[in-house]
Amino acid sequence: MSRYTGSSYKQARRVGFSISETGKELARRPYGPGQHGNARKGKLSDYGTQLKEKQKVRFMYGVNERQFRKTFEEAAKMKGIQGTNFLRLLESRLDNLVYRIGFATTRRGARQLVNHGHVTVNGKKVDIPSYRVKVGDVISLKEDDKNLKVVTDSLSKTNKRVEFISYDEGKMQGTYVRLPERNELNADINEPLIVEFYNK
């Protein structure tokens, strides 16, 4: 399945959810894209509601359906609440943590940094966006890439970071200190609906 490369704003408007978590996509036009996007729609069925929730999270993390399903199945084998484990696995992706640290302003931008070989984990280059970062791993940029304009611009706009990442400004590196708690992740996600969707 090929990766979606179209407008993230259209995706956000389609599911009525800010996939960048900034609210910018819905600020001006908080309705679906296209000619009939503003038309009133009927009530969604249970299946439609579950599908929409799944798409919200899939679009947010920029994961294709196959990867998304595989990650969900991994979460099912872990101890604890499946929905929470699922979100934790998605948060542990390298592209997501590069975004959380502030090296890129969007997850799509973070994925590009990883793909182009600018990112290191524990000092070794990793160019796989879906790479699963472990607690304690240190994420940085290659020495020659620390002055990339796109990175310095993004870091200058980063005012606050999540508490499960510590950032060393001098070394320009972030450490994944622990798994996130559910209350530290997006409150507008209803992950039990995704569990219901896949467990039918």
Z-matrix of the N, CA and C atoms (Angstrom, degrees):
N
C 1 1.460
C 2 1.525 1 109.40
N 3 1.307 2 116.65 1 125.13
C 4 1.461 3 120.18 2 -177.91
C 5 1.529 4 110.60 3 -74.61
N 6 1.329 5 114.41 4 153.78
C 7 1.465 6 119.49 5 -178.95
C 8 1.525 7 111.10 6 -80.46
N 9 1.318 8 116.12 7 139.85
C 10 1.464 9 121.46 8 177.92
C 11 1.528 10 109.24 9 -68.59
N 12 1.338 11 116.02 10 128.67
C 13 1.472 12 119.92 11 -179.74
C 14 1.530 13 111.69 12 -120.75
N 15 1.329 14 116.89 13 10.73
C 16 1.456 15 120.75 14 -179.18
C 17 1.521 16 112.11 15 -80.32
N 18 1.323 17 115.06 16 -161.63
C 19 1.458 18 121.59 17 -175.39
C 20 1.530 19 112.37 18 -72.73
N 21 1.333 20 115.64 19 126.68
C 22 1.467 21 119.64 20 176.64
C 23 1.530 22 110.24 21 -71.49
N 24 1.347 23 116.64 22 -25.45
C 25 1.461 24 120.20 23 177.99
C 26 1.527 25 110.03 24 -65.00
N 27 1.335 26 116.72 25 -39.75
C 28 1.469 27 120.22 26 178.20
C 29 1.522 28 110.74 27 -64.31
N 30 1.329 29 115.69 28 -41.73
C 31 1.464 30 119.51 29 177.82
C 32 1.524 31 110.32 30 -59.84
N 33 1.330 32 115.96 31 -46.35
C 34 1.467 33 120.69 32 -178.15
C 35 1.519 34 111.09 33 -61.90
N 36 1.334 35 116.59 34 -43.08
C 37 1.458 36 120.07 35 -179.10
C 38 1.524 37 111.53 36 -68.93
N 39 1.324 38 116.14 37 -32.16
C 40 1.469 39 119.79 38 179.84
C 41 1.528 40 111.40 39 -63.16
N 42 1.339 41 116.48 40 -39.33
C 43 1.465 42 119.74 41 -178.33
C 44 1.525 43 112.72 42 -100.65
N 45 1.342 44 117.26 43 -0.79
C 46 1.456 45 120.70 44 177.95
C 47 1.513 46 113.68 45 63.91
N 48 1.337 47 115.82 46 40.47
C 49 1.471 48 120.83 47 -173.27
C 50 1.523 49 108.62 48 -150.66
N 51 1.314 50 117.60 49 134.78
C 52 1.461 51 121.20 50 -179.45
C 53 1.518 52 110.31 51 -77.18
N 54 1.326 53 116.85 52 103.06
C 55 1.466 54 119.45 53 -176.61
C 56 1.528 55 112.07 54 -75.26
N 57 1.336 56 117.35 55 -14.43
C 58 1.467 57 120.33 56 175.18
C 59 1.529 58 110.36 57 -88.83
N 60 1.344 59 116.59 58 -8.31
C 61 1.469 60 124.92 59 -178.16
C 62 1.539 61 112.03 60 64.62
N 63 1.331 62 116.45 61 21.27
C 64 1.473 63 119.98 62 177.49
C 65 1.528 64 112.05 63 -108.51
N 66 1.335 65 116.62 64 -19.80
C 67 1.459 66 121.46 65 -177.64
C 68 1.513 67 113.90 66 85.20
N 69 1.338 68 117.26 67 -3.59
C 70 1.473 69 120.59 68 -176.02
C 71 1.525 70 112.66 69 -62.89
N 72 1.326 71 116.83 70 -36.72
C 73 1.465 72 119.67 71 -174.17
C 74 1.530 73 112.40 72 -64.01
N 75 1.329 74 115.95 73 -30.49
C 76 1.470 75 120.14 74 -174.43
C 77 1.527 76 112.61 75 -104.55
N 78 1.326 77 116.75 76 1.09
C 79 1.469 78 119.91 77 -174.75
C 80 1.527 79 112.36 78 -62.77
N 81 1.319 80 117.39 79 -44.14
C 82 1.464 81 120.65 80 -175.99
C 83 1.532 82 113.02 81 -92.00
N 84 1.342 83 115.62 82 -38.80
C 85 1.465 84 119.12 83 -176.87
C 86 1.525 85 109.99 84 -133.80
N 87 1.324 86 117.25 85 84.77
C 88 1.465 87 120.30 86 -175.93
C 89 1.536 88 113.70 87 -81.70
N 90 1.319 89 116.40 88 48.18
C 91 1.460 90 120.97 89 178.58
C 92 1.519 91 108.06 90 -145.82
N 93 1.317 92 116.44 91 170.93
C 94 1.455 93 121.80 92 -174.84
C 95 1.517 94 113.38 93 -61.06
N 96 1.355 95 116.87 94 154.99
C 97 1.462 96 120.29 95 179.46
C 98 1.521 97 111.53 96 -74.99
N 99 1.316 98 116.21 97 165.69
C 100 1.464 99 120.58 98 174.99
C 101 1.511 100 113.57 99 94.25
N 102 1.335 101 114.77 100 175.35
C 103 1.466 102 122.57 101 -174.47
C 104 1.526 103 112.64 102 -59.82
N 105 1.331 104 116.08 103 -36.02
C 106 1.473 105 119.77 104 -176.07
C 107 1.533 106 112.59 105 -107.69
N 108 1.317 107 115.36 106 19.51
C 109 1.462 108 118.90 107 -176.55
C 110 1.508 109 114.50 108 -63.41
N 111 1.341 110 116.16 109 -26.56
C 112 1.459 111 119.93 110 -177.01
C 113 1.528 112 112.38 111 -92.89
N 114 1.350 113 115.55 112 -2.42
C 115 1.467 114 119.12 113 -179.69
C 116 1.527 115 109.57 114 -71.31
N 117 1.306 116 115.82 115 148.27
C 118 1.457 117 119.96 116 -179.51
C 119 1.525 118 109.85 117 -69.93
N 120 1.313 119 116.30 118 133.06
C 121 1.458 120 121.13 119 179.70
C 122 1.520 121 109.21 120 -107.31
N 123 1.319 122 115.85 121 152.27
C 124 1.455 123 120.46 122 177.66
C 125 1.519 124 111.40 123 -71.79
N 126 1.302 125 116.26 124 172.04
C 127 1.456 126 121.33 125 -179.59
C 128 1.524 127 109.88 126 -68.11
N 129 1.337 128 116.11 127 136.51
C 130 1.466 129 120.46 128 179.71
C 131 1.516 130 110.78 129 -72.41
N 132 1.340 131 115.72 130 146.38
C 133 1.458 132 120.76 131 172.92
C 134 1.526 133 108.49 132 -72.00
N 135 1.339 134 116.89 133 171.87
C 136 1.468 135 120.28 134 177.27
C 137 1.524 136 109.88 135 -58.81
N 138 1.328 137 115.83 136 -43.19
C 139 1.463 138 120.34 137 179.46
C 140 1.535 139 110.20 138 -61.95
N 141 1.333 140 116.40 139 -44.27
C 142 1.465 141 121.10 140 179.96
C 143 1.511 142 111.95 141 -61.35
N 144 1.331 143 116.66 142 -39.14
C 145 1.462 144 121.67 143 179.26
C 146 1.520 145 110.89 144 -65.91
N 147 1.342 146 115.46 145 -42.85
C 148 1.471 147 120.11 146 179.64
C 149 1.526 148 110.99 147 -67.11
N 150 1.333 149 116.29 148 -41.84
C 151 1.467 150 120.81 149 178.97
C 152 1.534 151 110.79 150 -62.05
N 153 1.315 152 115.83 151 -43.01
C 154 1.469 153 120.61 152 -179.90
C 155 1.529 154 110.60 153 -61.61
N 156 1.325 155 116.43 154 -40.91
C 157 1.470 156 120.63 155 179.74
C 158 1.530 157 110.39 156 -64.72
N 159 1.331 158 115.30 157 -42.15
C 160 1.463 159 120.15 158 178.13
C 161 1.533 160 110.47 159 -61.03
N 162 1.336 161 115.98 160 -44.96
C 163 1.457 162 120.40 161 -178.04
C 164 1.535 163 111.49 162 -65.81
N 165 1.332 164 116.65 163 -36.41
C 166 1.467 165 121.21 164 177.16
C 167 1.529 166 110.21 165 -54.21
N 168 1.332 167 115.11 166 -51.32
C 169 1.469 168 120.12 167 -175.81
C 170 1.528 169 110.77 168 -71.55
N 171 1.319 170 116.46 169 -39.29
C 172 1.471 171 120.33 170 -179.99
C 173 1.523 172 110.76 171 -63.21
N 174 1.335 173 116.64 172 -43.64
C 175 1.467 174 120.97 173 178.65
C 176 1.534 175 110.44 174 -66.15
N 177 1.332 176 116.08 175 -39.68
C 178 1.461 177 120.34 176 -176.62
C 179 1.528 178 111.21 177 -60.93
N 180 1.332 179 116.23 178 -45.63
C 181 1.468 180 119.62 179 -178.34
C 182 1.532 181 112.48 180 -88.53
N 183 1.340 182 117.77 181 -5.75
C 184 1.453 183 121.12 182 177.09
C 185 1.512 184 113.73 183 66.04
N 186 1.333 185 115.27 184 40.56
C 187 1.470 186 120.75 185 -176.33
C 188 1.523 187 109.49 186 -108.37
N 189 1.337 188 117.06 187 139.80
C 190 1.464 189 117.78 188 176.91
C 191 1.528 190 110.36 189 -77.27
N 192 1.307 191 116.32 190 167.30
C 193 1.468 192 121.48 191 -172.54
C 194 1.527 193 112.51 192 -59.21
N 195 1.311 194 116.09 193 -40.91
C 196 1.464 195 119.96 194 -177.47
C 197 1.531 196 111.40 195 -64.02
N 198 1.335 197 116.63 196 -46.30
C 199 1.468 198 121.19 197 178.54
C 200 1.527 199 110.83 198 -64.44
N 201 1.334 200 114.87 199 -39.87
C 202 1.462 201 121.02 200 -178.08
C 203 1.530 202 109.95 201 -61.53
N 204 1.326 203 116.15 202 -47.57
C 205 1.465 204 121.78 203 -179.60
C 206 1.534 205 111.04 204 -64.18
N 207 1.332 206 115.73 205 -42.11
C 208 1.471 207 120.40 206 179.67
C 209 1.527 208 110.83 207 -61.95
N 210 1.344 209 116.44 208 -41.51
C 211 1.468 210 121.05 209 178.90
C 212 1.526 211 110.42 210 -65.44
N 213 1.338 212 116.12 211 -39.11
C 214 1.459 213 120.79 212 178.60
C 215 1.532 214 110.11 213 -61.95
N 216 1.321 215 116.32 214 -42.27
C 217 1.470 216 120.61 215 -179.57
C 218 1.529 217 111.44 216 -66.84
N 219 1.335 218 116.23 217 -34.13
C 220 1.472 219 119.99 218 175.06
C 221 1.523 220 110.30 219 -63.69
N 222 1.333 221 115.95 220 -42.41
C 223 1.468 222 121.01 221 -178.93
C 224 1.523 223 111.20 222 -62.24
N 225 1.339 224 116.14 223 -31.65
C 226 1.467 225 120.87 224 -179.04
C 227 1.530 226 111.55 225 -66.04
N 228 1.328 227 117.25 226 -25.39
C 229 1.466 228 121.50 227 -177.43
C 230 1.520 229 112.46 228 -88.58
N 231 1.326 230 116.57 229 -6.30
C 232 1.472 231 120.60 230 -178.31
C 233 1.529 232 111.09 231 -89.62
N 234 1.316 233 115.69 232 157.49
C 235 1.463 234 120.12 233 175.40
C 236 1.516 235 109.33 234 -75.74
N 237 1.331 236 116.19 235 149.07
C 238 1.460 237 119.61 236 177.77
C 239 1.517 238 112.21 237 103.97
N 240 1.333 239 116.33 238 -164.17
C 241 1.460 240 122.21 239 -176.15
C 242 1.529 241 109.25 240 -81.24
N 243 1.321 242 116.14 241 124.45
C 244 1.460 243 120.07 242 -173.58
C 245 1.522 244 113.20 243 -59.67
N 246 1.323 245 117.51 244 -44.25
C 247 1.459 246 120.76 245 -178.46
C 248 1.520 247 112.29 246 -62.35
N 249 1.326 248 116.84 247 -42.55
C 250 1.465 249 121.19 248 178.83
C 251 1.526 250 110.52 249 -66.89
N 252 1.330 251 116.32 250 -42.99
C 253 1.465 252 120.54 251 177.86
C 254 1.527 253 110.88 252 -60.26
N 255 1.320 254 115.53 253 -38.51
C 256 1.461 255 121.47 254 180.00
C 257 1.530 256 110.58 255 -61.41
N 258 1.324 257 116.52 256 -47.39
C 259 1.461 258 120.54 257 179.15
C 260 1.530 259 111.05 258 -64.95
N 261 1.322 260 116.68 259 -35.82
C 262 1.467 261 120.10 260 178.75
C 263 1.529 262 111.22 261 -65.13
N 264 1.334 263 116.29 262 -39.73
C 265 1.467 264 119.96 263 177.89
C 266 1.525 265 110.66 264 -64.40
N 267 1.335 266 116.75 265 -40.70
C 268 1.461 267 120.18 266 178.21
C 269 1.528 268 110.98 267 -65.40
N 270 1.340 269 116.18 268 -38.80
C 271 1.465 270 120.30 269 178.76
C 272 1.528 271 111.76 270 -67.41
N 273 1.332 272 116.97 271 -24.05
C 274 1.465 273 121.28 272 -177.10
C 275 1.523 274 113.22 273 -83.97
N 276 1.337 275 117.21 274 -1.69
C 277 1.464 276 120.14 275 175.84
C 278 1.531 277 109.67 276 -64.41
N 279 1.331 278 116.36 277 143.96
C 280 1.459 279 120.11 278 -177.80
C 281 1.526 280 112.24 279 -61.90
N 282 1.344 281 117.27 280 -42.74
C 283 1.471 282 118.26 281 -178.79
C 284 1.520 283 111.59 282 -62.56
N 285 1.340 284 116.96 283 -37.06
C 286 1.465 285 120.34 284 179.17
C 287 1.529 286 110.93 285 -66.11
N 288 1.346 287 117.26 286 -42.25
C 289 1.462 288 120.11 287 -177.59
C 290 1.526 289 111.80 288 -71.64
N 291 1.331 290 117.45 289 -32.08
C 292 1.469 291 120.66 290 173.73
C 293 1.533 292 109.27 291 -61.17
N 294 1.340 293 115.24 292 -40.23
C 295 1.473 294 121.25 293 176.77
C 296 1.531 295 110.63 294 -67.21
N 297 1.327 296 117.18 295 -44.67
C 298 1.470 297 121.22 296 -178.85
C 299 1.533 298 111.78 297 -63.38
N 300 1.332 299 116.68 298 -35.71
C 301 1.470 300 120.14 299 178.82
C 302 1.525 301 110.48 300 -66.48
N 303 1.336 302 115.77 301 -35.57
C 304 1.464 303 119.53 302 179.40
C 305 1.515 304 113.95 303 113.66
N 306 1.344 305 117.40 304 9.59
C 307 1.462 306 120.28 305 178.03
C 308 1.527 307 111.57 306 -70.50
N 309 1.322 308 117.45 307 -18.61
C 310 1.466 309 122.36 308 177.75
C 311 1.523 310 108.28 309 -141.91
N 312 1.339 311 116.60 310 152.95
C 313 1.468 312 120.44 311 -177.40
C 314 1.525 313 111.97 312 -85.30
N 315 1.338 314 117.64 313 -15.42
C 316 1.469 315 121.61 314 178.55
C 317 1.530 316 109.12 315 -136.98
N 318 1.322 317 115.95 316 160.68
C 319 1.464 318 119.11 317 175.96
C 320 1.527 319 110.79 318 -66.24
N 321 1.314 320 116.18 319 -32.97
C 322 1.468 321 119.44 320 178.42
C 323 1.536 322 110.21 321 -64.77
N 324 1.330 323 115.99 322 -41.24
C 325 1.469 324 120.82 323 176.72
C 326 1.518 325 111.66 324 -65.03
N 327 1.345 326 115.75 325 -38.14
C 328 1.463 327 120.63 326 178.51
C 329 1.525 328 110.49 327 -65.08
N 330 1.332 329 115.90 328 -39.78
C 331 1.472 330 120.32 329 178.89
C 332 1.522 331 110.54 330 -61.78
N 333 1.328 332 115.87 331 -38.41
C 334 1.462 333 120.44 332 179.71
C 335 1.534 334 110.86 333 -66.50
N 336 1.336 335 116.83 334 -41.67
C 337 1.464 336 120.43 335 177.21
C 338 1.529 337 110.92 336 -58.33
N 339 1.328 338 115.63 337 -43.04
C 340 1.474 339 120.21 338 179.91
C 341 1.524 340 109.97 339 -67.28
N 342 1.336 341 116.88 340 -48.78
C 343 1.466 342 121.55 341 -178.74
C 344 1.521 343 112.73 342 -56.23
N 345 1.333 344 116.37 343 -36.23
C 346 1.461 345 121.07 344 -176.46
C 347 1.527 346 113.18 345 -85.82
N 348 1.341 347 115.61 346 5.99
C 349 1.463 348 119.88 347 172.71
C 350 1.511 349 115.99 348 78.42
N 351 1.346 350 117.76 349 24.10
C 352 1.466 351 120.40 350 -178.69
C 353 1.533 352 112.72 351 -87.43
N 354 1.341 353 117.00 352 -14.76
C 355 1.469 354 120.98 353 -169.52
C 356 1.535 355 111.88 354 -104.34
N 357 1.322 356 115.02 355 142.31
C 358 1.469 357 120.30 356 175.51
C 359 1.530 358 110.16 357 -121.16
N 360 1.323 359 115.57 358 150.46
C 361 1.467 360 122.43 359 172.48
C 362 1.518 361 106.45 360 -123.59
N 363 1.327 362 116.25 361 120.33
C 364 1.470 363 122.14 362 -176.15
C 365 1.532 364 111.23 363 53.71
N 366 1.334 365 115.93 364 37.43
C 367 1.458 366 121.11 365 175.72
C 368 1.518 367 115.76 366 85.58
N 369 1.332 368 117.35 367 -4.40
C 370 1.470 369 120.22 368 -179.11
C 371 1.528 370 110.14 369 -110.97
N 372 1.331 371 116.09 370 136.78
C 373 1.463 372 120.20 371 -179.56
C 374 1.519 373 110.14 372 -63.88
N 375 1.333 374 115.44 373 132.70
C 376 1.467 375 121.70 374 174.77
C 377 1.525 376 106.96 375 -129.65
N 378 1.339 377 116.98 376 122.80
C 379 1.470 378 119.93 377 -178.12
C 380 1.530 379 112.56 378 -116.53
N 381 1.340 380 115.05 379 27.80
C 382 1.469 381 120.81 380 178.59
C 383 1.526 382 108.31 381 -112.42
N 384 1.342 383 118.74 382 107.96
C 385 1.471 384 120.97 383 -176.60
C 386 1.529 385 114.60 384 -57.31
N 387 1.346 386 116.28 385 -32.13
C 388 1.470 387 119.72 386 -177.46
C 389 1.530 388 112.63 387 -84.97
N 390 1.325 389 118.02 388 3.02
C 391 1.463 390 122.03 389 179.63
C 392 1.528 391 110.00 390 -52.01
N 393 1.331 392 116.78 391 130.82
C 394 1.460 393 121.61 392 -177.93
C 395 1.521 394 110.10 393 -85.86
N 396 1.311 395 115.92 394 112.04
C 397 1.460 396 121.45 395 179.67
C 398 1.521 397 109.00 396 -80.41
N 399 1.324 398 116.43 397 136.71
C 400 1.466 399 121.17 398 179.85
C 401 1.530 400 109.40 399 -97.86
N 402 1.325 401 114.53 400 155.08
C 403 1.465 402 119.84 401 177.05
C 404 1.528 403 108.78 402 -58.83
N 405 1.325 404 116.49 403 130.88
C 406 1.460 405 121.49 404 -178.19
C 407 1.518 406 113.67 405 99.91
N 408 1.339 407 116.65 406 -15.58
C 409 1.465 408 120.12 407 179.31
C 410 1.529 409 110.68 408 -68.85
N 411 1.333 410 115.35 409 145.71
C 412 1.464 411 122.26 410 -179.54
C 413 1.527 412 109.03 411 -108.57
N 414 1.330 413 115.50 412 124.69
C 415 1.469 414 121.73 413 -178.46
C 416 1.522 415 108.68 414 -107.75
N 417 1.319 416 115.48 415 128.74
C 418 1.461 417 120.29 416 179.95
C 419 1.523 418 109.53 417 -144.79
N 420 1.325 419 115.67 418 -172.02
C 421 1.454 420 121.97 419 175.68
C 422 1.521 421 108.43 420 -114.19
N 423 1.323 422 116.02 421 154.17
C 424 1.457 423 119.35 422 174.45
C 425 1.529 424 107.99 423 -58.81
N 426 1.319 425 116.45 424 144.93
C 427 1.468 426 121.57 425 -173.69
C 428 1.532 427 112.03 426 -52.18
N 429 1.333 428 116.24 427 -40.98
C 430 1.466 429 120.12 428 -178.10
C 431 1.528 430 113.35 429 -71.31
N 432 1.340 431 116.89 430 -15.30
C 433 1.462 432 120.85 431 -174.00
C 434 1.531 433 113.47 432 -103.37
N 435 1.316 434 117.39 433 1.64
C 436 1.466 435 120.20 434 -176.07
C 437 1.530 436 112.81 435 -70.02
N 438 1.325 437 115.93 436 -16.61
C 439 1.466 438 119.36 437 179.55
C 440 1.522 439 112.65 438 -104.26
N 441 1.326 440 116.78 439 13.38
C 442 1.471 441 119.78 440 176.52
C 443 1.520 442 109.12 441 -57.31
N 444 1.327 443 116.42 442 132.39
C 445 1.466 444 120.44 443 -176.59
C 446 1.528 445 112.07 444 -58.81
N 447 1.331 446 115.77 445 -41.04
C 448 1.467 447 119.12 446 -178.83
C 449 1.527 448 111.04 447 -61.73
N 450 1.326 449 116.70 448 -33.23
C 451 1.475 450 121.36 449 179.72
C 452 1.526 451 110.71 450 -75.93
N 453 1.329 452 116.91 451 -48.04
C 454 1.478 453 119.59 452 -178.66
C 455 1.525 454 111.04 453 -64.06
N 456 1.336 455 116.92 454 -37.29
C 457 1.472 456 120.44 455 177.04
C 458 1.521 457 110.93 456 -63.35
N 459 1.330 458 115.36 457 -42.93
C 460 1.468 459 119.86 458 -179.11
C 461 1.526 460 111.09 459 -66.03
N 462 1.333 461 116.65 460 -44.24
C 463 1.473 462 120.20 461 -179.63
C 464 1.524 463 111.50 462 -63.16
N 465 1.329 464 116.46 463 -34.04
C 466 1.467 465 119.80 464 -179.86
C 467 1.530 466 111.66 465 -68.18
N 468 1.345 467 116.61 466 -21.83
C 469 1.472 468 121.11 467 179.73
C 470 1.531 469 112.40 468 -93.79
N 471 1.329 470 116.33 469 -6.38
C 472 1.468 471 120.42 470 -176.81
C 473 1.522 472 109.95 471 -86.77
N 474 1.329 473 115.75 472 109.76
C 475 1.466 474 120.51 473 -178.83
C 476 1.525 475 112.85 474 -97.47
N 477 1.330 476 115.19 475 -29.80
C 478 1.455 477 119.05 476 -174.17
C 479 1.523 478 109.72 477 -142.54
N 480 1.334 479 116.23 478 141.40
C 481 1.463 480 120.92 479 177.73
C 482 1.522 481 109.53 480 -120.97
N 483 1.316 482 114.46 481 160.03
C 484 1.470 483 119.52 482 177.62
C 485 1.531 484 108.81 483 -69.18
N 486 1.327 485 116.20 484 152.81
C 487 1.464 486 120.12 485 -172.95
C 488 1.520 487 113.82 486 -76.58
N 489 1.332 488 117.53 487 -13.16
C 490 1.469 489 117.98 488 179.68
C 491 1.532 490 111.79 489 -86.91
N 492 1.346 491 115.71 490 7.16
C 493 1.467 492 121.03 491 173.93
C 494 1.523 493 107.99 492 -126.52
N 495 1.334 494 116.16 493 131.72
C 496 1.477 495 119.25 494 172.31
C 497 1.526 496 107.29 495 -106.11
N 498 1.330 497 115.96 496 142.48
C 499 1.465 498 120.06 497 -175.99
C 500 1.519 499 110.86 498 -123.92
N 501 1.322 500 115.45 499 129.23
C 502 1.458 501 122.20 500 176.94
C 503 1.530 502 107.37 501 -101.61
N 504 1.336 503 114.98 502 107.26
C 505 1.463 504 119.82 503 -175.00
C 506 1.521 505 112.14 504 -66.03
N 507 1.332 506 116.88 505 -37.35
C 508 1.459 507 121.15 506 -178.99
C 509 1.520 508 112.40 507 -63.87
N 510 1.330 509 115.75 508 -43.00
C 511 1.472 510 120.48 509 -178.27
C 512 1.530 511 112.37 510 -91.15
N 513 1.343 512 116.57 511 -7.72
C 514 1.470 513 121.81 512 -176.94
C 515 1.525 514 110.96 513 53.12
N 516 1.331 515 114.75 514 55.28
C 517 1.463 516 119.18 515 178.80
C 518 1.526 517 110.57 516 -144.14
N 519 1.304 518 114.81 517 147.99
C 520 1.461 519 120.66 518 178.75
C 521 1.510 520 110.49 519 -116.60
N 522 1.319 521 116.39 520 146.10
C 523 1.464 522 121.44 521 178.40
C 524 1.521 523 109.26 522 -117.26
N 525 1.317 524 115.36 523 131.67
C 526 1.469 525 121.56 524 177.78
C 527 1.529 526 106.52 525 -81.34
N 528 1.327 527 117.30 526 93.21
C 529 1.469 528 120.62 527 -168.03
C 530 1.530 529 114.01 528 -78.77
N 531 1.328 530 116.42 529 -27.63
C 532 1.471 531 119.55 530 179.85
C 533 1.517 532 109.71 531 -165.91
N 534 1.327 533 116.08 532 166.38
C 535 1.458 534 120.61 533 174.81
C 536 1.526 535 108.59 534 -70.18
N 537 1.329 536 117.66 535 145.33
C 538 1.472 537 119.16 536 -179.80
C 539 1.528 538 112.05 537 -71.75
N 540 1.322 539 115.85 538 148.49
C 541 1.459 540 121.48 539 170.85
C 542 1.529 541 107.87 540 -81.56
N 543 1.315 542 116.72 541 155.01
C 544 1.465 543 119.38 542 -177.79
C 545 1.526 544 111.83 543 -59.99
N 546 1.342 545 117.28 544 -36.99
C 547 1.467 546 119.22 545 -177.47
C 548 1.529 547 113.09 546 -72.82
N 549 1.336 548 117.61 547 -5.17
C 550 1.467 549 121.30 548 176.37
C 551 1.530 550 111.54 549 -92.89
N 552 1.324 551 116.37 550 -7.18
C 553 1.459 552 121.34 551 -178.78
C 554 1.526 553 109.89 552 -103.03
N 555 1.314 554 115.70 553 171.40
C 556 1.468 555 121.56 554 -172.80
C 557 1.532 556 112.22 555 -55.43
N 558 1.331 557 115.27 556 119.97
C 559 1.472 558 120.79 557 -177.16
C 560 1.525 559 112.44 558 -72.76
N 561 1.343 560 117.50 559 -16.78
C 562 1.468 561 120.96 560 -178.44
C 563 1.523 562 112.96 561 -84.10
N 564 1.325 563 117.01 562 1.02
C 565 1.470 564 120.65 563 176.40
C 566 1.518 565 108.94 564 -92.40
N 567 1.331 566 115.55 565 130.06
C 568 1.462 567 121.17 566 177.99
C 569 1.530 568 107.85 567 -110.73
N 570 1.328 569 115.44 568 79.02
C 571 1.473 570 120.23 569 -172.36
C 572 1.528 571 115.26 570 -63.06
N 573 1.356 572 120.74 571 -26.02
C 574 1.467 573 118.25 572 175.40
C 575 1.526 574 113.04 573 -58.18
N 576 1.342 575 117.48 574 -28.57
C 577 1.469 576 120.22 575 177.13
C 578 1.523 577 111.21 576 -66.70
N 579 1.341 578 116.74 577 -33.11
C 580 1.467 579 120.49 578 177.94
C 581 1.525 580 109.47 579 -70.81
N 582 1.320 581 115.95 580 -39.33
C 583 1.469 582 120.56 581 177.00
C 584 1.524 583 109.57 582 -60.87
N 585 1.327 584 116.51 583 -43.85
C 586 1.474 585 120.94 584 178.40
C 587 1.533 586 110.53 585 -63.23
N 588 1.321 587 116.39 586 -40.18
C 589 1.475 588 120.77 587 -178.57
C 590 1.529 589 110.86 588 -59.68
N 591 1.313 590 116.80 589 -46.85
C 592 1.473 591 120.06 590 -176.46
C 593 1.524 592 113.70 591 -82.20
N 594 1.330 593 117.06 592 -20.99
C 595 1.453 594 119.26 593 -176.92
C 596 1.524 595 114.38 594 -92.89
N 597 1.338 596 116.01 595 10.79
C 598 1.469 597 119.19 596 179.39
C 599 1.511 598 110.45 597 -70.18
